[in-house]
């Protein structure tokens, strides 16, 4: 039924692997807009993520009106992502470890809204000394589309048993998309949705939630038998 016994790891880009909040906040600031603090950002409904909270909404809305203003903002966001945005602590080492593991397929799925988002990913990862071509796949899912089809297509293309496939994401939609694709979800609460919103509002099991990038790395490596427990005990 399945062509190989490899394990599959799908990493969500923004909010899981990439510190998207800091990048977006910088881009907003350069256009005289305020995103609001990260804690409030995580609590907002998706429609209002980029319009700010009650304090920021009026000024931000005024400055985002008009196609040209939105285009200018995207240009700035693209520049910030490509030249300044950072991976979360530990993500570089995690990705390198997964790339090097012979029985693991690893790649990135993104909804990034910058211009030419795959080129944006290439340049961002290159600044962390990660060759994007070393990944087994890189996919962009347009806004408005579910990730389920992408997850399933990736798994099927590589002939992976869904029981050996993992999705790392930062939103309840990532959790649901992974389940619909028959894969194991590993969700983080340091990205676009916080712990309380994930567990209380969307009933994401707390047992699969990592509160820090370091915790996610440890969880993934342990699940794949790549975690050096002896080194951890020495630390």
Buried (B, 14 or more C-beta within 10 A) or exposed (E): EBEEEBBBBBBBBBBBBBBBBBBBBBBBEEBEBBBBEBEBBBBBEEEBBBBBBEEBBEBBEEBBEEEEEEEBBBEBBBBBBBEEBBBBEBBBEBBBBBBEBEEBBBBBBBBBBBBEBBEBBBBBBEEBEBEBEEBBBBBBBEEEEEBBEBBBEBBEEBBBBBEBBBBBBBBBBBBBBBBBBBBBBBBBBBBBBBBEBBBEEBEBEEEBBBEBBBBBBBBBBEBBEBBEEEEEEEE
